[in-house]
Amino acid sequence: SVIKGTKLNERFRSSETVEKGEVNEKKFNFLYADDKNSYFMDNVSFEQISMSNELIGDKTKLLSENLEVTISTLEEKPLSIELPKNINCIVESTDAVVKGQTAASSYKPAKLDNGLTITVPPFIESGDKIIIDSRNLEYVKKNN
């Protein structure tokens, strides 16, 4: 069951038919989140829907006001969320680089304004604006 998140092994005969579920994708803007749910508004009809933070997972930390996302629904129930590939973030704090510490370029940990901790190149400093990949939560580039 896609909606319930359960699996069941079932055998079908070649003469049997199976009803195909119709999954729809729509664009929504993120409004706000509370402890249990995140709330989104349809860009066209201005209707609001909510989605469980459990279903969204770690991506809840990447949601920011008015961020446009794509939500897949089945029978008007949200199934999954797709964020833009690149997300803008600000480095809240990061370690200072010691010159000559290593011969090769090494990454250092950085805490972002949304609470995530990722690794960034040594030239990134606190307060820098960066772009991260929403799929794997990795540093992409510095944003000027």
Secondary structure, DSSP 8 states (H G I E B T S, - for coil): -TTTT--------TT-------EEEEEEEEEEE-SSEEEEEETTT--EEEEEHHHHGGGGGG--TT-EEEEEEETTEEEEEE--SEEEEEEEEE----TTS-SS---EEEEETTS-EEEE-TT--TT-EEEEETTTTEEEEE--
